[in-house]
Amino acid sequence: MQFFYYLAAFLLINRLGKSLKYTPLALKWKTMISYGQWGVLIVGIMCSVYVGDWDWAKDILGSGVLLGIVLFIDREADFKHFKSYSFAHYPLIAVGFITGLTELIAEDFYEKHDEYFVVATVAAFIWIFGRWATSKKQQEEIRIVGARNAELDMLVAQRTQELTNQKNELEKTVSLLQTTQEQLIQSEKLASLGELTAGIAHEIQNPLNFVNNFSEVSVELLDEMEQELNDGNMEEVIAIANDIKQNLEKIRHHGQRADNIVKSMLQHSRASTGQKEPADINALADEYFRLSYHGLRAKDKSFNAELVTDFNATLPKVNVLQQDLGRVLLNLYNNAFYAVQQKQKTSGNDYKPMVKVSTAVVNKSLQIKVEDNGIGIPDAVKDKILQPFFTTKPTGEGTGLGLSLSYDIVAKGHGGKIDIDSKEGEYTKFTVILPIS
């Protein structure tokens, strides 16, 4: 697909030369444009000959060449009239970099979905030709409207580019989360991240849908603005610009929401720094509660449970290792949902699965309680439940390290303890007790 990048670069330089042909700038840039065209051809040929079978490198190199030309045009004041057309190459550049990086980082995923990358490349290339066909009309509109409209166009182009980059990053993150799931499960300390992947993808999809929807609306508004510019209706142009600004604010809000989810996931996967920091325990408990539930729901669509929260609104912030405590909570939640899921399989329709998490301050200690009305823990194994490699789950469904590691994190890492209260066939309550000081 690297052919498209070099062809686009060559045609971009050629089109730039033609736009300057009958202007005083033609002589100034004639030699540079000629060198640029030959340079693109030489680099493209050398890439095909010497890079070999590294298609990812060809995609990245070709996109880099095109990006360099677009940035050069954007930097030069002499090419101000040409910037709107050069901006049309950013989607092709983005597709090229994403294609190359995906093939390098996740080759299996790329081979499975390579047709989508081809379609995206062709679509981006067609978009450039569409922009070329309308460039003359756009230049005429810019001259009519004047400097004020040019500033508006620049603002919209910059914000649209920010949106495109943000959307690509979100889609790339979702893909990486899905493809790395199996690798992360190999380590028990990060096995819970595998359970989180589906839940995080579910949580990210909502703001991503908002980003897509508001993007489509903004494109429609730009078309409407173009029509109003033709009619010379500046009041309507300003009103539409305000609508676009509001849409971009909404996009920024939902993009930030997705960014927070991604940062939380990266924080969970990152090795602990050993540095305790003040944490909002209510927010931490609630976030992992939802992610654990959606993770299980992604694997078993028929499963439903009542999620109950009872957070103490006056709970003080406590110095904890957030990544480690997050793993403890996720392990307890996963066990609770597993317990009610197993009971649901053998109970009648009257059984209603329920998992509850609550926080409180008791005797200068912070308590996080996770309760479920599931299968419970037999009395004969209660004393063994925190021992390494002990599990009541069937072979292949548990390593027996989850609760053991959780206890070590709470007891050794935070000077706390875990209390267990359970009655077989009825309920289980795990209480994490942390000192506030």
C-alpha positions as CSV (number, residue, x, y, z in Angstrom):
1,M,0.0,0.0,0.0
2,Q,3.1,2.3,0.2
3,F,2.5,3.1,-3.5
4,F,-0.4,5.4,-2.4
5,Y,1.7,7.5,-0.1
6,Y,4.4,8.2,-2.6
7,L,1.8,8.9,-5.4
8,A,-0.1,11.2,-3.0
9,A,3.2,13.0,-2.2
10,F,4.2,13.4,-5.8
11,L,0.7,14.7,-6.8
12,L,0.7,17.1,-3.8
13,I,3.9,18.7,-5.0
14,N,2.7,18.8,-8.6
15,R,-0.5,20.4,-7.6
16,L,1.4,23.0,-5.5
17,G,3.5,23.9,-8.5
18,K,0.4,24.4,-10.7
19,S,-1.2,26.6,-8.0
20,L,1.8,28.9,-8.2
21,K,2.2,28.8,-11.9
22,Y,0.8,32.2,-12.7
23,T,1.8,34.0,-9.5
24,P,5.0,36.0,-8.6
25,L,6.0,33.1,-6.4
26,A,6.4,30.7,-9.3
27,L,10.0,31.5,-10.0
28,K,11.0,31.4,-6.3
29,W,9.7,27.9,-5.8
30,K,10.2,26.3,-9.3
31,T,13.5,24.6,-8.5
32,M,12.5,23.4,-5.1
33,I,9.3,21.9,-6.4
34,S,11.2,20.1,-9.2
35,Y,13.7,18.7,-6.7
36,G,10.8,17.6,-4.4
37,Q,9.1,15.6,-7.2
38,W,12.3,13.8,-8.1
39,G,13.1,13.3,-4.4
40,V,9.8,11.5,-3.9
41,L,10.4,9.3,-6.9
42,I,13.9,8.4,-5.8
43,V,12.9,7.7,-2.2
44,G,10.0,5.6,-3.3
45,I,12.1,3.5,-5.6
46,M,14.9,3.0,-3.0
47,C,12.3,2.0,-0.4
48,S,10.9,-0.7,-2.8
49,V,14.4,-2.0,-3.6
50,Y,16.2,-1.9,-0.3
51,V,13.6,-2.2,2.5
52,G,12.7,-5.7,1.3
53,D,9.8,-7.5,2.8
54,W,9.3,-5.1,5.8
55,D,6.0,-3.8,4.6
56,W,5.4,-2.0,8.0
57,A,8.6,0.0,7.4
58,K,7.5,0.9,3.9
59,D,4.1,2.1,5.2
60,I,5.7,4.2,8.0
61,L,8.5,5.6,5.7
62,G,5.9,6.5,3.0
63,S,3.6,8.2,5.5
64,G,6.6,10.0,7.0
65,V,7.6,11.4,3.6
66,L,4.0,12.6,2.9
67,L,3.8,14.1,6.5
68,G,7.1,16.0,6.0
69,I,5.8,17.6,2.8
70,V,2.5,18.5,4.4
71,L,4.2,20.1,7.4
72,F,6.6,22.0,5.1
73,I,3.6,23.4,3.2
74,D,1.9,24.3,6.5
75,R,5.0,26.1,7.7
76,E,5.5,28.3,4.7
77,A,3.5,31.6,4.5
78,D,3.7,31.5,0.7
79,F,1.5,28.4,0.6
80,K,-1.3,29.8,2.8
81,H,-3.7,29.4,-0.1
82,F,-2.8,25.7,-0.4
83,K,-3.1,24.6,3.2
84,S,-6.7,23.5,3.1
85,Y,-5.9,21.1,0.3
86,S,-2.7,19.8,2.0
87,F,-4.7,19.1,5.2
88,A,-6.7,16.6,3.2
89,H,-3.7,14.3,3.3
90,Y,-3.7,13.8,7.1
91,P,-6.2,10.9,7.0
92,L,-3.9,9.0,4.6
93,I,-0.9,9.8,6.8
94,A,-2.7,8.6,9.9
95,V,-3.8,5.4,8.2
96,G,-0.2,4.8,7.0
97,F,1.3,5.1,10.5
98,I,-1.5,3.1,12.1
99,T,-1.1,0.4,9.4
100,G,2.7,0.2,9.8
101,L,2.6,0.2,13.6
102,T,-0.2,-2.4,13.8
103,E,1.7,-4.7,11.5
104,L,4.9,-4.3,13.6
105,I,3.3,-4.6,17.0
106,A,0.4,-7.0,16.3
107,E,1.1,-8.9,13.1
108,D,-1.6,-11.6,13.8
109,F,-4.3,-8.9,14.2
110,Y,-3.1,-7.1,11.1
111,E,-3.2,-10.3,9.0
112,K,-6.7,-11.1,10.2
113,H,-8.0,-7.6,9.4
114,D,-5.7,-6.4,6.6
115,E,-8.7,-5.8,4.3
116,Y,-9.9,-3.0,6.6
117,F,-6.5,-1.3,6.4
118,V,-6.6,-1.5,2.6
119,V,-10.1,0.0,2.5
120,A,-9.1,2.7,4.9
121,T,-6.0,3.6,2.7
122,V,-8.1,3.7,-0.5
123,A,-10.8,5.7,1.2
124,A,-8.2,8.3,2.4
125,F,-6.7,8.4,-1.1
126,I,-10.2,9.0,-2.6
127,W,-10.8,11.7,-0.1
128,I,-7.7,13.6,-1.3
129,F,-9.0,13.5,-4.9
130,G,-12.4,14.7,-3.7
131,R,-10.7,17.6,-2.0
132,W,-8.7,18.3,-5.1
133,A,-11.8,18.5,-7.2
134,T,-13.3,21.1,-4.9
135,S,-10.2,23.1,-4.1
136,K,-10.7,25.7,-6.8
137,K,-14.2,26.4,-5.5
138,Q,-12.9,26.6,-1.9
139,Q,-10.2,29.1,-2.9
140,E,-12.8,31.3,-4.5
141,E,-14.9,31.2,-1.4
142,I,-12.0,32.1,0.8
143,R,-11.3,35.2,-1.4
144,I,-14.9,36.3,-1.1
145,V,-15.2,35.9,2.6
146,G,-11.8,37.4,3.4
147,A,-9.5,37.2,6.3
148,R,-12.2,36.6,9.0
149,N,-13.4,33.4,7.3
150,A,-9.8,32.2,6.7
151,E,-9.2,32.4,10.5
152,L,-12.4,30.4,11.1
153,D,-11.4,27.8,8.6
154,M,-8.0,27.4,10.2
155,L,-9.6,27.0,13.6
156,V,-12.0,24.3,12.3
157,A,-9.2,22.5,10.5
158,Q,-7.0,22.4,13.6
159,R,-9.9,21.2,15.9
160,T,-10.9,18.6,13.3
161,Q,-7.3,17.4,13.1
162,E,-7.2,17.1,16.9
163,L,-10.4,15.1,16.7
164,T,-9.0,12.8,14.1
165,N,-5.9,12.1,16.1
166,Q,-7.9,11.5,19.2
167,K,-10.3,9.1,17.5
168,N,-7.4,7.2,16.0
169,E,-5.7,6.9,19.4
170,L,-8.9,5.6,20.9
171,E,-9.4,3.0,18.2
172,K,-5.8,2.0,18.5
173,T,-6.1,1.6,22.3
174,V,-9.2,-0.6,21.9
175,S,-7.4,-2.8,19.4
176,L,-4.3,-3.1,21.7
177,L,-6.4,-4.0,24.7
178,Q,-8.0,-6.9,22.8
179,T,-4.9,-8.3,21.2
180,T,-2.8,-8.2,24.4
181,Q,-5.3,-10.0,26.6
182,E,-3.8,-13.5,26.2
183,Q,-0.3,-12.3,26.9
184,L,-1.3,-10.5,30.1
185,I,-3.1,-13.6,31.5
186,Q,0.2,-15.5,31.7
187,S,1.1,-13.6,34.9
188,E,-1.3,-14.1,37.9
189,K,-0.6,-10.6,39.2
190,L,-1.8,-9.2,35.8
191,A,-4.3,-12.0,35.1
192,S,-7.1,-9.7,36.4
193,L,-6.3,-7.4,33.5
194,G,-7.5,-10.0,31.1
195,E,-10.8,-10.0,32.9
196,L,-10.8,-6.2,32.6
197,T,-10.3,-6.0,28.9
198,A,-13.8,-6.6,27.9
199,G,-15.1,-4.2,30.5
200,I,-12.8,-1.5,29.5
201,A,-13.7,-1.9,25.8
202,H,-17.3,-1.6,26.9
203,E,-16.6,1.6,28.9
204,I,-14.5,3.1,26.1
205,Q,-17.1,2.4,23.4
206,N,-19.6,4.8,24.8
207,P,-17.5,8.0,24.6
208,L,-16.1,6.7,21.3
209,N,-19.6,6.6,19.9
210,F,-20.2,10.2,21.1
211,V,-16.9,11.2,19.4
212,N,-18.0,9.6,16.1
213,N,-21.5,11.1,16.2
214,F,-20.4,14.6,17.0
215,S,-17.8,14.3,14.3
216,E,-20.4,13.4,11.7
217,V,-22.6,16.3,12.8
218,S,-19.6,18.7,12.6
219,V,-18.9,17.5,9.0
220,E,-22.5,18.2,8.1
221,L,-22.3,21.7,9.7
222,L,-19.2,22.4,7.6
223,D,-21.1,21.6,4.5
224,E,-23.8,23.9,5.6
225,M,-21.3,26.6,6.3
226,E,-19.9,26.2,2.8
227,Q,-23.3,26.8,1.3
228,E,-23.9,29.9,3.5
229,L,-20.5,31.2,2.4
230,N,-21.6,30.9,-1.2
231,D,-24.7,32.9,-0.3
232,G,-22.7,35.5,1.6
233,N,-24.7,35.0,4.8
234,M,-22.0,35.9,7.4
235,E,-24.4,35.9,10.3
236,E,-25.4,32.3,9.6
237,V,-21.7,31.4,9.1
238,I,-20.9,32.7,12.6
239,A,-23.9,30.8,14.1
240,I,-22.8,27.6,12.5
241,A,-19.2,28.2,13.7
242,N,-20.6,28.5,17.3
243,D,-22.4,25.2,16.8
244,I,-19.2,23.5,15.7
245,K,-17.4,24.9,18.7
246,Q,-20.0,23.4,21.0
247,N,-19.7,20.1,19.3
248,L,-15.9,20.2,19.7
249,E,-16.3,20.9,23.4
250,K,-18.6,17.8,23.7
251,I,-16.0,15.8,21.8
252,R,-13.3,17.0,24.1
253,H,-15.4,16.1,27.2
254,H,-16.0,12.5,26.0
255,G,-12.5,12.2,24.8
256,Q,-11.3,13.1,28.3
257,R,-13.6,10.5,29.7
258,A,-12.1,7.8,27.5
259,D,-8.6,9.1,28.3
260,N,-9.3,8.7,32.0
261,I,-10.4,5.1,31.5
262,V,-7.3,4.3,29.5
263,K,-5.1,5.9,32.1
264,S,-6.7,3.9,34.8
265,M,-6.2,0.7,32.9
266,L,-2.5,1.6,32.2
267,Q,-2.1,2.4,35.9
268,H,-3.5,-1.0,36.8
269,S,-1.1,-2.8,34.4
270,R,2.0,-0.9,35.4
271,A,4.3,-2.4,38.0
272,S,3.9,-0.8,41.4
273,T,6.3,2.0,42.2
274,G,6.2,1.3,45.9
275,Q,5.2,4.9,46.5
276,K,1.9,5.4,48.4
277,E,-0.4,8.2,47.3
278,P,-3.7,9.7,48.7
279,A,-6.5,7.9,46.9
280,D,-10.3,8.3,46.7
281,I,-11.3,4.8,47.8
282,N,-14.9,5.3,46.8
283,A,-14.0,6.2,43.2
284,L,-11.4,3.3,43.0
285,A,-13.9,0.8,44.4
286,D,-16.7,1.9,42.1
287,E,-14.6,1.9,39.0
288,Y,-13.3,-1.6,39.3
289,F,-16.8,-2.8,40.4
290,R,-18.2,-1.8,37.1
291,L,-15.3,-3.0,35.0
292,S,-15.4,-6.4,36.7
293,Y,-19.1,-6.8,36.0
294,H,-18.8,-5.8,32.4
295,G,-15.9,-8.1,31.9
296,L,-17.9,-11.1,33.1
297,R,-21.0,-10.0,31.0
298,A,-18.8,-9.8,27.9
299,K,-18.1,-13.6,28.3
300,D,-21.6,-14.6,29.4
301,K,-24.3,-12.4,28.0
302,S,-27.0,-14.3,29.9
303,F,-25.5,-13.3,33.2
304,N,-27.1,-10.5,35.1
305,A,-26.7,-9.4,38.7
306,E,-27.9,-6.5,40.9
307,L,-25.0,-4.2,41.7
308,V,-25.4,-2.4,45.1
309,T,-23.1,0.3,46.4
310,D,-23.1,2.0,49.8
311,F,-20.2,4.4,49.9
312,N,-19.5,6.7,52.8
313,A,-19.5,10.2,51.4
314,T,-17.3,11.5,54.1
315,L,-14.6,8.9,53.6
316,P,-11.1,10.4,53.9
317,K,-8.4,9.9,51.4
318,V,-6.0,7.2,52.4
319,N,-2.3,6.7,51.4
320,V,-2.3,3.5,49.4
321,L,-0.6,1.8,46.5
322,Q,-3.4,2.3,44.0
323,Q,-2.3,-0.3,41.5
324,D,-2.0,-3.0,44.1
325,L,-5.2,-2.1,45.9
326,G,-7.0,-2.1,42.6
327,R,-5.8,-5.7,42.0
328,V,-7.2,-6.7,45.4
329,L,-10.6,-5.2,44.7
330,L,-10.8,-6.7,41.2
331,N,-9.9,-10.1,42.6
332,L,-12.7,-9.9,45.3
333,Y,-15.2,-8.6,42.7
334,N,-14.4,-11.4,40.2
335,N,-14.7,-14.0,43.0
336,A,-18.1,-12.5,44.0
337,F,-19.5,-12.5,40.5
338,Y,-18.2,-16.0,39.9
339,A,-20.0,-17.2,43.1
340,V,-23.4,-15.8,42.2
341,Q,-23.0,-16.9,38.6
342,Q,-22.3,-20.5,39.8
343,K,-25.3,-20.4,42.1
344,Q,-27.5,-19.0,39.3
345,K,-26.8,-22.1,37.2
346,T,-28.3,-24.5,39.9
347,S,-31.0,-22.3,41.4
348,G,-34.5,-21.6,40.2
349,N,-35.9,-18.5,38.7
350,D,-36.6,-17.0,42.1
351,Y,-32.9,-16.5,42.8
352,K,-31.6,-13.0,42.1
353,P,-27.8,-12.6,42.0
354,M,-26.6,-9.7,44.1
355,V,-23.1,-8.2,44.7
356,K,-22.6,-5.3,47.1
357,V,-19.7,-3.1,47.9
358,S,-19.6,-0.6,50.8
359,T,-17.1,1.6,52.5
360,A,-17.0,2.9,56.1
361,V,-14.8,4.2,58.8
362,V,-14.7,2.0,61.9
363,N,-12.4,2.5,64.9
364,K,-10.0,4.7,62.9
365,S,-9.8,2.1,60.2
366,L,-11.2,2.2,56.7
367,Q,-13.2,-0.8,55.7
368,I,-14.2,-2.0,52.2
369,K,-16.7,-4.7,52.3
370,V,-17.6,-6.9,49.3
371,E,-20.7,-9.1,49.8
372,D,-22.5,-11.6,47.6
373,N,-25.4,-14.0,47.9
374,G,-23.6,-16.8,46.0
375,I,-22.5,-20.3,46.8
376,G,-20.5,-19.4,49.9
377,I,-17.4,-21.0,51.2
378,P,-17.5,-24.4,53.0
379,D,-16.4,-24.3,56.6
380,A,-13.8,-27.0,55.9
381,V,-11.8,-24.7,53.6
382,K,-12.2,-21.3,55.2
383,D,-8.8,-21.6,56.9
384,K,-7.1,-22.5,53.7
385,I,-8.7,-19.9,51.4
386,L,-5.8,-17.4,51.7
387,Q,-3.1,-20.0,51.2
388,P,-1.1,-19.9,48.0
389,F,-2.3,-22.3,45.2
390,F,-5.5,-23.2,47.1
391,T,-8.6,-22.9,45.0
392,T,-12.1,-24.2,45.0
393,K,-12.6,-23.6,41.3
394,P,-12.4,-26.4,38.7
395,T,-9.0,-27.1,37.1
396,G,-8.1,-24.5,34.5
397,E,-10.4,-21.8,36.0
398,G,-8.2,-20.6,38.9
399,T,-4.5,-20.7,40.0
400,G,-5.1,-20.3,43.7
401,L,-2.9,-17.2,43.8
402,G,-5.5,-14.4,43.7
403,L,-6.5,-14.3,47.3
404,S,-3.0,-15.1,48.5
405,L,-1.5,-12.1,46.7
406,S,-4.4,-9.9,47.8
407,Y,-3.8,-10.8,51.4
408,D,-0.1,-10.0,51.0
409,I,-0.9,-6.6,49.4
410,V,-3.2,-5.7,52.2
411,A,-1.3,-7.1,55.2
412,K,2.3,-6.6,54.2
413,G,1.9,-3.6,51.8
414,H,-0.6,-1.6,53.9
415,G,-0.5,-3.0,57.4
416,G,-4.1,-4.1,57.2
417,K,-6.1,-7.3,57.1
418,I,-8.8,-9.2,55.3
419,D,-11.8,-10.7,57.3
420,I,-13.9,-13.5,55.8
421,D,-17.5,-14.2,56.8
422,S,-19.3,-16.9,54.8
423,K,-22.1,-19.5,55.0
424,E,-22.1,-22.2,52.5
425,G,-25.0,-21.9,50.0
426,E,-26.0,-18.5,51.3
427,Y,-23.5,-15.7,51.2
428,T,-19.8,-14.5,51.5
429,K,-18.5,-11.2,52.9
430,F,-14.9,-10.1,52.4
431,T,-13.9,-7.1,54.5
432,V,-10.6,-5.2,53.7
433,I,-9.5,-3.2,56.7
434,L,-6.9,-0.5,56.2
435,P,-5.4,1.8,58.8
436,I,-6.2,5.5,58.1
437,S,-3.0,7.0,59.5
